[in-house]
Each structure stands twice: as C-alpha cells, then as structure tokens.
Amino acid sequence: MVRAVAPHPVNVLTLGAPTAELTALGVRRISVGGALARVAWGAFLRAGHEMAEHGTFDSFKQGARGGELNRLFASRS
C-alpha cells in the first residue's frame, strides 16, 4: 500500500504492531486512537477493585510519580 500511494503518506491506526515494523514498511504516521485512555481507565478500574475487594493499595506503586508529572507538564509550557 505504501508503494501504491507514494509519494503520499500512509497513516496507520494500530493497537499493537511494533513501531519499528511499521516504520520499516514506510508508514509515516502511527496513531493509537483511544488506546492510551483505555490503558489509563484500566489502571483506574484495577486500583478501584483492589481497594474495594482487598482493602489494599499495591496498585498505587505503578502510578506516575509527582516529580515525573511535574517535569512532563513543565516541559510543555
């Protein structure tokens, strides 16, 4: 497909193909759609279930640290 539409770019919506593989095929833009939001909501749901069912907070250890978030948002201003 990339060759067929050249020189126009090919954009791909992916939920798992490795970036290197798509790039090697000539894909110029890779989108994940709503996948990042689903990952975040999945973490939220797992943490909620853990708290409700076990009374524990172990999943909190997987969350982003405050300093990491501060650096991320500071670099965007």
N, C-alpha and C positions, 0 to 999 in steps of 0.2 A: 504494500500500500504506500509506503514512504516513497519508493521509486516512482510509483504510478502518478503521484500528485506533485512530485518535485517540480519546481523549487518551493512549492507551498509547504508550510509546516504541518506536521501531524501531531495532534494533541491526543493524549490517552487518559482516560479515567481508569485508575487501577485500584485494586484493593489487595494487592499482594505481589505483583510482578516486581522483581528487583529493578531498581533504578538503572544499574549498570547494563542490564539486559535490554531495557527499553532504549537507553541511550545508544547502545551498540546497533540497534535496529534503525536508528536515525530519528527517533521521536524527540521533538524539541520541547514539549511542554507536558508535564505529568501532573495530573490532578488526583486528589484523593476524595473529592466530594465532601460528604459529611462524615467521613471515617474518623477524623480526629475528634469530632463532637461525640460520636458513638463510643470511642475509647474513653473519653472523659466521663460520660454518663455511666459507662460500665463500671469504672472505678468508684464512682459515687454510689452506685447500687450495691456493689460488693461491700463497701465500707458500711453502708447502712444496714445490710443484712448481718454483717459481723457484729455490729453493735447490738442490734435487736435480738439476734439468736444466741450470741455467746457472751455478750457484755464485755467484749474486748475491743481493743483499738489498734491491733497489729498492722492493719492495712494503712494506717496513717504514716507508717515508716516509708511507704512507697511514694508519698506525695512530694511535690516540689518544695524545696526549702525556701524560706522567705528571702534570703540573700540572692538565691538564683533568680527568683521572680523579680526582685528589685533591679538586678543587673539587666535582665531582659527588657523590662519596661523603660529603664533609664537610657538604654541604647537606642530606643525608638523615638526619643524626643529631640 
